[in-house]
Amino acid sequence: MTGIALVALSAVIFSVSGVLTKVIESDGWTIACWRGLIGGLAVIAYVEFRRGSTPRDQAFRLGLRGWILASVGSAASIAFIYAFKLTYVANVAVIYATAPFFAAGLGWIAMREVARGRTLVAGALSLLGVAIIVSGGMGIGKLEGDLLAVAMTLGNAAYIVLIRKYADVPVVWAGGASALQLFVVGGLIGTPFEVSMQDAALLVLFGITFAGAVILWTEGTRLIPSAHSALLGTIEIPCATLLAWVILNEFPPLAAVLGGSVIILAVLWHAAIDYRQEKHETFR
């Protein structure tokens, strides 16, 4: 029960990202800079707290593979921020939900992992949904944001595959290093010292929610099967859409609703089958 609560809460906290990105008036690189600093420091504190008797240099060692993982995460994160800036929150949320299926395809390419039949079907349906959303963005000036959401999803899918491929890399600390990378690069490209007081407060909140969601998700997924985690992760989609509607008065167009519905149904169908299968195997 604890694991379910932690993962569900992490999904709810993640859903705040889109609204925060749009409400903050600063540019994307400035947002990445301050979110990276605050989130990175929070992750450092968490890793230090969790390391126990593990030597500090070992707990914080990444190596080349760890920095590759962190860099992929950084690229996906900046695409994530600008996607929210340039398109509807709901579009980004539902496109991001297809990450596990993109990961299955990349896993086959990188490690020759065999995808299950239902994963291929759900992945094909999700691609159809993404195509519907992106086609809708062409006529309303949201195409660039939708394409960035696709790029962000591919980046996160690559991140998922690299986590499996580089099993010895400390994942949470790699996420912290990724955040600190964005702090440095965002500080050079953005304007981190030219933010308003309102933006400063929101940026602090953004960094804290980012770190909190990552930590809650990490702790929760230790306690429950992966299918449960995937199913609970879909909570983020309706929460993000509802927040955008209530706070920003933003509701996506028909193409996004249709494409999003296809994606959500594919994700739920796949996760529900995985859930039943894992539950059956547990009680066998």
BALOBA-1460 file (C-alpha; in Angstrom, 3 decimals):
// residues 284
<rec num="1" residu="m" x="0.000" y="0.000" z="0.000"/>
<rec num="2" residu="t" x="2.883" y="2.369" z="0.782"/>
<rec num="3" residu="g" x="4.437" y="1.841" z="-2.663"/>
<rec num="4" residu="i" x="1.127" y="2.520" z="-4.408"/>
<rec num="5" residu="a" x="0.641" y="5.737" z="-2.434"/>
<rec num="6" residu="l" x="4.175" y="6.969" z="-3.158"/>
<rec num="7" residu="v" x="3.996" y="6.331" z="-6.928"/>
<rec num="8" residu="a" x="0.498" y="7.824" z="-7.184"/>
<rec num="9" residu="l" x="1.631" y="10.924" z="-5.274"/>
<rec num="10" residu="s" x="4.696" y="11.260" z="-7.522"/>
<rec num="11" residu="a" x="2.431" y="11.219" z="-10.601"/>
<rec num="12" residu="v" x="0.231" y="13.940" z="-9.119"/>
<rec num="13" residu="i" x="3.290" y="16.094" z="-8.321"/>
<rec num="14" residu="f" x="4.739" y="15.528" z="-11.807"/>
<rec num="15" residu="s" x="1.444" y="16.770" z="-13.260"/>
<rec num="16" residu="v" x="2.152" y="20.250" z="-11.864"/>
<rec num="17" residu="s" x="5.171" y="20.689" z="-14.200"/>
<rec num="18" residu="g" x="3.195" y="21.838" z="-17.223"/>
<rec num="19" residu="v" x="1.253" y="24.526" z="-15.407"/>
<rec num="20" residu="l" x="4.370" y="25.798" z="-13.619"/>
<rec num="21" residu="t" x="6.303" y="26.012" z="-16.898"/>
<rec num="22" residu="k" x="3.561" y="28.087" z="-18.515"/>
<rec num="23" residu="v" x="2.950" y="30.338" z="-15.509"/>
<rec num="24" residu="i" x="6.652" y="31.175" z="-15.122"/>
<rec num="25" residu="e" x="7.410" y="34.051" z="-17.500"/>
<rec num="26" residu="s" x="11.158" y="33.348" z="-17.766"/>
<rec num="27" residu="d" x="12.558" y="31.555" z="-20.829"/>
<rec num="28" residu="g" x="13.070" y="27.792" z="-20.894"/>
<rec num="29" residu="w" x="16.824" y="27.866" z="-20.228"/>
<rec num="30" residu="t" x="16.355" y="30.067" z="-17.159"/>
<rec num="31" residu="i" x="13.705" y="27.660" z="-15.862"/>
<rec num="32" residu="a" x="16.069" y="24.733" z="-16.512"/>
<rec num="33" residu="c" x="18.878" y="26.550" z="-14.676"/>
<rec num="34" residu="w" x="16.997" y="27.190" z="-11.442"/>
<rec num="35" residu="r" x="15.058" y="23.938" z="-11.465"/>
<rec num="36" residu="g" x="18.367" y="22.159" z="-12.050"/>
<rec num="37" residu="l" x="20.084" y="23.873" z="-9.130"/>
<rec num="38" residu="i" x="17.316" y="23.318" z="-6.604"/>
<rec num="39" residu="g" x="16.432" y="19.829" z="-7.820"/>
<rec num="40" residu="g" x="20.088" y="18.801" z="-8.051"/>
<rec num="41" residu="l" x="20.852" y="19.939" z="-4.495"/>
<rec num="42" residu="a" x="17.783" y="18.112" z="-3.206"/>
<rec num="43" residu="v" x="18.890" y="14.898" z="-4.949"/>
<rec num="44" residu="i" x="22.399" y="15.264" z="-3.485"/>
<rec num="45" residu="a" x="20.869" y="15.513" z="-0.003"/>
<rec num="46" residu="y" x="18.713" y="12.452" z="-0.700"/>
<rec num="47" residu="v" x="21.625" y="10.337" z="-1.991"/>
<rec num="48" residu="e" x="23.721" y="11.368" z="1.006"/>
<rec num="49" residu="f" x="20.875" y="10.389" z="3.351"/>
<rec num="50" residu="r" x="20.310" y="7.027" z="1.633"/>
<rec num="51" residu="r" x="23.923" y="5.941" z="1.184"/>
<rec num="52" residu="g" x="24.268" y="4.603" z="4.741"/>
<rec num="53" residu="s" x="27.644" y="2.869" z="5.143"/>
<rec num="54" residu="t" x="28.432" y="3.111" z="1.407"/>
<rec num="55" residu="p" x="31.566" y="5.251" z="0.885"/>
<rec num="56" residu="r" x="30.690" y="8.716" z="-0.393"/>
<rec num="57" residu="d" x="32.961" y="8.481" z="-3.443"/>
<rec num="58" residu="q" x="31.226" y="5.235" z="-4.427"/>
<rec num="59" residu="a" x="27.700" y="6.578" z="-3.882"/>
<rec num="60" residu="f" x="28.452" y="9.621" z="-6.033"/>
<rec num="61" residu="r" x="30.543" y="7.924" z="-8.715"/>
<rec num="62" residu="l" x="29.058" y="8.025" z="-12.205"/>
<rec num="63" residu="g" x="31.838" y="7.224" z="-14.662"/>
<rec num="64" residu="l" x="31.483" y="7.673" z="-18.415"/>
<rec num="65" residu="r" x="28.266" y="5.651" z="-18.671"/>
<rec num="66" residu="g" x="26.691" y="7.599" z="-15.834"/>
<rec num="67" residu="w" x="27.477" y="10.906" z="-17.518"/>
<rec num="68" residu="i" x="26.054" y="9.599" z="-20.797"/>
<rec num="69" residu="l" x="22.846" y="8.728" z="-18.931"/>
<rec num="70" residu="a" x="22.780" y="12.143" z="-17.262"/>
<rec num="71" residu="s" x="23.338" y="13.940" z="-20.574"/>
<rec num="72" residu="v" x="20.482" y="12.080" z="-22.266"/>
<rec num="73" residu="g" x="18.287" y="13.065" z="-19.332"/>
<rec num="74" residu="s" x="19.371" y="16.709" z="-19.677"/>
<rec num="75" residu="a" x="18.491" y="16.806" z="-23.381"/>
<rec num="76" residu="a" x="15.078" y="15.278" z="-22.689"/>
<rec num="77" residu="s" x="14.450" y="17.730" z="-19.841"/>
<rec num="78" residu="i" x="15.073" y="20.885" z="-21.866"/>
<rec num="79" residu="a" x="12.853" y="19.516" z="-24.663"/>
<rec num="80" residu="f" x="10.243" y="18.819" z="-21.977"/>
<rec num="81" residu="i" x="10.305" y="22.431" z="-20.733"/>
<rec num="82" residu="y" x="10.102" y="24.014" z="-24.180"/>
<rec num="83" residu="a" x="7.384" y="21.576" z="-25.268"/>
<rec num="84" residu="f" x="5.186" y="22.878" z="-22.452"/>
<rec num="85" residu="k" x="6.020" y="26.452" z="-23.459"/>
<rec num="86" residu="l" x="4.973" y="25.875" z="-27.079"/>
<rec num="87" residu="t" x="1.971" y="23.549" z="-26.998"/>
<rec num="88" residu="y" x="-0.907" y="22.400" z="-24.809"/>
<rec num="89" residu="v" x="-0.129" y="20.770" z="-21.456"/>
<rec num="90" residu="a" x="-2.426" y="17.852" z="-22.320"/>
<rec num="91" residu="n" x="-0.551" y="17.226" z="-25.599"/>
<rec num="92" residu="v" x="2.765" y="16.865" z="-23.778"/>
<rec num="93" residu="a" x="1.278" y="14.681" z="-21.044"/>
<rec num="94" residu="v" x="-0.363" y="12.171" z="-23.386"/>
<rec num="95" residu="i" x="2.566" y="12.027" z="-25.819"/>
<rec num="96" residu="y" x="4.891" y="11.379" z="-22.866"/>
<rec num="97" residu="a" x="2.688" y="8.429" z="-21.862"/>
<rec num="98" residu="t" x="3.971" y="6.576" z="-24.952"/>
<rec num="99" residu="a" x="7.556" y="6.487" z="-23.590"/>
<rec num="100" residu="p" x="7.385" y="2.799" z="-22.537"/>
<rec num="101" residu="f" x="6.485" y="1.781" z="-26.100"/>
<rec num="102" residu="f" x="9.263" y="3.886" z="-27.623"/>
<rec num="103" residu="a" x="11.556" y="2.262" z="-25.036"/>
<rec num="104" residu="a" x="10.473" y="-1.182" z="-26.214"/>
<rec num="105" residu="g" x="11.482" y="-0.284" z="-29.775"/>
<rec num="106" residu="l" x="14.803" y="1.216" z="-28.710"/>
<rec num="107" residu="g" x="15.419" y="-1.793" z="-26.443"/>
<rec num="108" residu="w" x="15.092" y="-4.064" z="-29.458"/>
<rec num="109" residu="i" x="17.525" y="-1.898" z="-31.460"/>
<rec num="110" residu="a" x="20.107" y="-1.495" z="-28.683"/>
<rec num="111" residu="m" x="19.899" y="-4.812" z="-26.839"/>
<rec num="112" residu="r" x="17.798" y="-7.053" z="-29.097"/>
<rec num="113" residu="e" x="15.124" y="-7.277" z="-26.412"/>
<rec num="114" residu="v" x="12.075" y="-9.078" z="-27.800"/>
<rec num="115" residu="a" x="8.882" y="-7.050" z="-27.413"/>
<rec num="116" residu="r" x="5.668" y="-8.845" z="-26.490"/>
<rec num="117" residu="g" x="2.797" y="-8.900" z="-28.944"/>
<rec num="118" residu="r" x="0.573" y="-6.667" z="-26.830"/>
<rec num="119" residu="t" x="3.417" y="-4.146" z="-26.521"/>
<rec num="120" residu="l" x="3.677" y="-3.947" z="-30.307"/>
<rec num="121" residu="v" x="-0.087" y="-3.488" z="-30.648"/>
<rec num="122" residu="a" x="-0.223" y="-0.828" z="-27.921"/>
<rec num="123" residu="g" x="2.828" y="0.875" z="-29.415"/>
<rec num="124" residu="a" x="1.250" y="0.989" z="-32.876"/>
<rec num="125" residu="l" x="-1.965" y="2.462" z="-31.441"/>
<rec num="126" residu="s" x="0.073" y="5.026" z="-29.495"/>
<rec num="127" residu="l" x="1.933" y="6.079" z="-32.633"/>
<rec num="128" residu="l" x="-1.438" y="6.569" z="-34.322"/>
<rec num="129" residu="g" x="-2.511" y="8.750" z="-31.412"/>
<rec num="130" residu="v" x="0.702" y="10.804" z="-31.604"/>
<rec num="131" residu="a" x="0.199" y="11.266" z="-35.362"/>
<rec num="132" residu="i" x="-3.337" y="12.571" z="-34.767"/>
<rec num="133" residu="i" x="-2.103" y="15.042" z="-32.127"/>
<rec num="134" residu="v" x="0.813" y="16.292" z="-34.250"/>
<rec num="135" residu="s" x="-1.393" y="16.677" z="-37.342"/>
<rec num="136" residu="g" x="-3.782" y="18.783" z="-35.280"/>
<rec num="137" residu="g" x="-0.926" y="21.053" z="-34.216"/>
<rec num="138" residu="m" x="-0.098" y="21.952" z="-37.821"/>
<rec num="139" residu="g" x="-3.122" y="24.153" z="-38.260"/>
<rec num="140" residu="i" x="-2.994" y="25.996" z="-34.934"/>
<rec num="141" residu="g" x="0.683" y="26.879" z="-34.581"/>
<rec num="142" residu="k" x="1.498" y="24.171" z="-32.027"/>
<rec num="143" residu="l" x="3.507" y="21.870" z="-34.320"/>
<rec num="144" residu="e" x="6.919" y="22.840" z="-32.915"/>
<rec num="145" residu="g" x="5.796" y="22.135" z="-29.342"/>
<rec num="146" residu="d" x="4.226" y="18.804" z="-30.318"/>
<rec num="147" residu="l" x="7.423" y="17.734" z="-32.105"/>
<rec num="148" residu="l" x="9.477" y="18.733" z="-29.057"/>
<rec num="149" residu="a" x="7.152" y="16.571" z="-26.951"/>
<rec num="150" residu="v" x="7.891" y="13.653" z="-29.293"/>
<rec num="151" residu="a" x="11.646" y="14.371" z="-29.045"/>
<rec num="152" residu="m" x="11.370" y="14.541" z="-25.261"/>
<rec num="153" residu="t" x="9.538" y="11.216" z="-25.202"/>
<rec num="154" residu="l" x="12.197" y="9.593" z="-27.379"/>
<rec num="155" residu="g" x="14.848" y="10.998" z="-25.033"/>
<rec num="156" residu="n" x="13.102" y="9.565" z="-21.998"/>
<rec num="157" residu="a" x="12.680" y="6.239" z="-23.773"/>
<rec num="158" residu="a" x="16.432" y="6.214" z="-24.442"/>
<rec num="159" residu="y" x="16.957" y="7.050" z="-20.751"/>
<rec num="160" residu="i" x="14.835" y="4.027" z="-19.739"/>
<rec num="161" residu="v" x="16.829" y="1.726" z="-22.036"/>
<rec num="162" residu="l" x="20.163" y="3.066" z="-20.787"/>
<rec num="163" residu="i" x="19.104" y="2.472" z="-17.180"/>
<rec num="164" residu="r" x="18.689" y="-1.212" z="-18.044"/>
<rec num="165" residu="k" x="21.839" y="-1.318" z="-20.161"/>
<rec num="166" residu="y" x="23.955" y="0.455" z="-17.529"/>
<rec num="167" residu="a" x="22.548" y="-1.441" z="-14.560"/>
<rec num="168" residu="d" x="25.469" y="-0.507" z="-12.289"/>
<rec num="169" residu="v" x="24.936" y="3.261" z="-12.633"/>
<rec num="170" residu="p" x="23.258" y="4.957" z="-9.605"/>
<rec num="171" residu="v" x="20.060" y="6.141" z="-11.264"/>
<rec num="172" residu="v" x="18.951" y="8.744" z="-8.722"/>
<rec num="173" residu="w" x="22.355" y="10.405" z="-8.646"/>
<rec num="174" residu="a" x="22.454" y="10.368" z="-12.462"/>
<rec num="175" residu="g" x="19.190" y="12.313" z="-12.335"/>
<rec num="176" residu="g" x="20.772" y="14.769" z="-9.920"/>
<rec num="177" residu="a" x="23.822" y="15.162" z="-12.158"/>
<rec num="178" residu="s" x="21.499" y="15.777" z="-15.101"/>
<rec num="179" residu="a" x="19.790" y="18.554" z="-13.143"/>
<rec num="180" residu="l" x="23.149" y="20.150" z="-12.293"/>
<rec num="181" residu="q" x="24.184" y="19.975" z="-15.961"/>
<rec num="182" residu="l" x="21.118" y="22.016" z="-16.832"/>
<rec num="183" residu="f" x="21.965" y="24.448" z="-14.032"/>
<rec num="184" residu="v" x="25.366" y="25.133" z="-15.622"/>
<rec num="185" residu="v" x="24.236" y="25.258" z="-19.258"/>
<rec num="186" residu="g" x="21.035" y="27.129" z="-18.441"/>
<rec num="187" residu="g" x="23.044" y="29.667" z="-16.472"/>
<rec num="188" residu="l" x="25.217" y="30.339" z="-19.526"/>
<rec num="189" residu="i" x="22.399" y="30.521" z="-22.079"/>
<rec num="190" residu="g" x="19.503" y="31.882" z="-20.041"/>
<rec num="191" residu="t" x="19.120" y="34.950" z="-17.827"/>
<rec num="192" residu="p" x="18.997" y="33.453" z="-14.314"/>
<rec num="193" residu="f" x="19.591" y="36.768" z="-12.516"/>
<rec num="194" residu="e" x="16.857" y="38.648" z="-14.358"/>
<rec num="195" residu="v" x="13.797" y="36.935" z="-12.913"/>
<rec num="196" residu="s" x="10.926" y="38.612" z="-11.117"/>
<rec num="197" residu="m" x="10.136" y="37.863" z="-7.471"/>
<rec num="198" residu="q" x="7.065" y="35.894" z="-8.552"/>
<rec num="199" residu="d" x="9.109" y="33.814" z="-10.987"/>
<rec num="200" residu="a" x="11.790" y="33.265" z="-8.327"/>
<rec num="201" residu="a" x="9.221" y="31.788" z="-5.932"/>
<rec num="202" residu="l" x="7.720" y="29.614" z="-8.681"/>
<rec num="203" residu="l" x="11.171" y="28.413" z="-9.766"/>
<rec num="204" residu="v" x="11.950" y="27.340" z="-6.205"/>
<rec num="205" residu="l" x="8.627" y="25.476" z="-6.119"/>
<rec num="206" residu="f" x="9.405" y="23.879" z="-9.502"/>
<rec num="207" residu="g" x="12.779" y="22.599" z="-8.286"/>
<rec num="208" residu="i" x="11.323" y="21.208" z="-5.072"/>
<rec num="209" residu="t" x="8.419" y="19.464" z="-6.820"/>
<rec num="210" residu="f" x="10.789" y="17.971" z="-9.409"/>
<rec num="211" residu="a" x="13.091" y="16.511" z="-6.755"/>
<rec num="212" residu="g" x="10.174" y="15.367" z="-4.607"/>
<rec num="213" residu="a" x="8.465" y="13.574" z="-7.493"/>
<rec num="214" residu="v" x="11.701" y="11.799" z="-8.497"/>
<rec num="215" residu="i" x="12.380" y="10.672" z="-4.923"/>
<rec num="216" residu="l" x="8.797" y="9.509" z="-4.309"/>
<rec num="217" residu="w" x="8.781" y="7.587" z="-7.606"/>
<rec num="218" residu="t" x="12.141" y="5.963" z="-6.796"/>
<rec num="219" residu="e" x="11.041" y="4.873" z="-3.324"/>
<rec num="220" residu="g" x="7.626" y="3.717" z="-4.532"/>
<rec num="221" residu="t" x="8.893" y="1.609" z="-7.430"/>
<rec num="222" residu="r" x="11.129" y="-0.296" z="-5.000"/>
<rec num="223" residu="l" x="7.991" y="-1.595" z="-3.281"/>
<rec num="224" residu="i" x="5.596" y="-2.519" z="-6.110"/>
<rec num="225" residu="p" x="5.761" y="-4.449" z="-9.429"/>
<rec num="226" residu="s" x="6.596" y="-2.484" z="-12.572"/>
<rec num="227" residu="a" x="3.108" y="-2.966" z="-14.050"/>
<rec num="228" residu="h" x="1.546" y="-1.350" z="-10.992"/>
<rec num="229" residu="s" x="3.937" y="1.576" z="-11.359"/>
<rec num="230" residu="a" x="3.118" y="2.006" z="-15.060"/>
<rec num="231" residu="l" x="-0.623" y="1.911" z="-14.390"/>
<rec num="232" residu="l" x="-0.389" y="4.454" z="-11.571"/>
<rec num="233" residu="g" x="1.740" y="6.711" z="-13.771"/>
<rec num="234" residu="t" x="-1.265" y="7.366" z="-16.013"/>
<rec num="235" residu="i" x="-2.750" y="9.419" z="-13.163"/>
<rec num="236" residu="e" x="-0.515" y="12.256" z="-14.380"/>
<rec num="237" residu="i" x="-2.486" y="12.694" z="-17.634"/>
<rec num="238" residu="p" x="-5.923" y="13.656" z="-16.246"/>
<rec num="239" residu="c" x="-4.317" y="15.625" z="-13.401"/>
<rec num="240" residu="a" x="-2.152" y="17.695" z="-15.782"/>
<rec num="241" residu="t" x="-5.104" y="18.323" z="-18.116"/>
<rec num="242" residu="l" x="-7.390" y="19.317" z="-15.243"/>
<rec num="243" residu="l" x="-4.826" y="21.707" z="-13.757"/>
<rec num="244" residu="a" x="-4.252" y="23.334" z="-17.162"/>
<rec num="245" residu="w" x="-7.992" y="23.767" z="-17.598"/>
<rec num="246" residu="v" x="-8.622" y="25.188" z="-14.097"/>
<rec num="247" residu="i" x="-5.520" y="27.399" z="-13.779"/>
<rec num="248" residu="l" x="-4.737" y="28.335" z="-17.397"/>
<rec num="249" residu="n" x="-8.205" y="27.996" z="-18.917"/>
<rec num="250" residu="e" x="-6.487" y="25.758" z="-21.476"/>
<rec num="251" residu="f" x="-8.341" y="22.925" z="-23.126"/>
<rec num="252" residu="p" x="-6.805" y="21.045" z="-26.073"/>
<rec num="253" residu="p" x="-8.446" y="20.967" z="-29.536"/>
<rec num="254" residu="l" x="-10.410" y="18.028" z="-30.930"/>
<rec num="255" residu="a" x="-7.367" y="16.375" z="-32.579"/>
<rec num="256" residu="a" x="-5.535" y="16.316" z="-29.237"/>
<rec num="257" residu="v" x="-8.576" y="14.871" z="-27.474"/>
<rec num="258" residu="l" x="-8.980" y="12.124" z="-30.101"/>
<rec num="259" residu="g" x="-5.276" y="11.278" z="-30.268"/>
<rec num="260" residu="g" x="-4.943" y="11.449" z="-26.494"/>
<rec num="261" residu="s" x="-7.894" y="9.100" z="-26.049"/>
<rec num="262" residu="v" x="-6.257" y="6.536" z="-28.344"/>
<rec num="263" residu="i" x="-2.983" y="6.767" z="-26.389"/>
<rec num="264" residu="i" x="-4.628" y="6.581" z="-22.963"/>
<rec num="265" residu="l" x="-6.685" y="3.547" z="-23.961"/>
<rec num="266" residu="a" x="-3.580" y="1.812" z="-25.355"/>
<rec num="267" residu="v" x="-1.565" y="2.537" z="-22.201"/>
<rec num="268" residu="l" x="-4.351" y="1.445" z="-19.842"/>
<rec num="269" residu="w" x="-5.058" y="-1.721" z="-21.852"/>
<rec num="270" residu="h" x="-1.376" y="-2.706" z="-21.814"/>
<rec num="271" residu="a" x="-0.851" y="-1.838" z="-18.142"/>
<rec num="272" residu="a" x="-4.032" y="-3.661" z="-17.070"/>
<rec num="273" residu="i" x="-2.915" y="-6.890" z="-18.780"/>
<rec num="274" residu="d" x="0.526" y="-6.606" z="-17.165"/>
<rec num="275" residu="y" x="-1.122" y="-5.958" z="-13.808"/>
<rec num="276" residu="r" x="-3.351" y="-9.046" z="-14.057"/>
<rec num="277" residu="q" x="-0.442" y="-11.203" z="-15.205"/>
<rec num="278" residu="e" x="1.840" y="-10.118" z="-12.364"/>
<rec num="279" residu="k" x="-0.977" y="-10.539" z="-9.846"/>
<rec num="280" residu="h" x="-1.659" y="-14.052" z="-11.156"/>
<rec num="281" residu="e" x="2.031" y="-14.989" z="-10.918"/>
<rec num="282" residu="t" x="2.229" y="-13.608" z="-7.368"/>
<rec num="283" residu="f" x="-0.586" y="-15.854" z="-6.118"/>
<rec num="284" residu="r" x="0.411" y="-18.957" z="-8.054"/>
